[in-house]
Amino acid sequence: MSFVRRAATVLAATTALTAGLALPALAHVTIQPGTAEQGGFTKVAFRVPNERDNASTTKIEVSFPADHPLAFVSVKPVPGWKVKVTEGKLPAPVKTEYGDLEEAVTKVVWEGGKINPGEFQEFEVSMGQLPKDVDSLMFPTKQTYSGGEVVDWSEAPKTDGTEPEHPAPLLKLVPAAGDGGSSPGASASASPSAAPAAAAPSVTPMAAASTSDGTARLLGGAGLAVGVIGVVIGALGLRRRPSA
């Protein structure tokens, strides 16, 4: 019993230590959801947990990417918080589907509210059009506490795959669902000359499957019939046996 108790104590201590090490990593400022489609519009929430047990979060400042500016940005009101959206002139106009973009949102600040210890808050933003030529966007964020401390979440992901101490909220961009149909290969397969060749494989497997299915059903039916005949013959044999 003493061995079992010691093992249980070690397991509990290990679990507590692991949880203690994992909690700080889970308390970073993040963007939810973490992915969006390239070239589209999306709604995200900056999720801000309070990491201090003796102070409240009173201000959040999110910087928007200047190298890939977003033409449209709107914010959802958060009860108890004031929001300020700052626009700035770009170093050079950026061509978009809606014309040349000369100004864009550079920063969004929420303040006046309070995130108490042990709590978190989400700040929602609708934005677009997302770029098509990059696979991620960073949103460096500053978190200010009631005691005056400012935590700067602005570090880029490390090349070795490990997480930095203060990672910036990162939005991963994935190809749009319809992008595959616009590739040269897809266009060629949709051409009239390629249509007959494309149609043939789609019919042949179905015919083969139908033939195979019919053969299986025929063999199954034959087997069932043989089984029934065997049962009948066996029953007749039992009836004809002379009684002892």
Secondary structure, DSSP 8 states (H G I E B T S, - for coil): -HHHHHHHHHHHHHHHHHHHHHHHHHTS-EEESSEEETTS-EEEEEEEE---SS--EEEEEEE--SSS--SEEEE---TT-EEEEEEEEEEEEEEETTEEEEEEEEEEEEEEEEE-TT-EEEEEEEEE---SS-SEEE--EEEEETTS-EEEE-B---TTS---SSB--EEEEE--GGGGGGSHHHHHHTSGGGHHHHHHHHHHHHHHHHHHHHHHHHHHHHHHHHHHHHHHHHHHHHHHS---
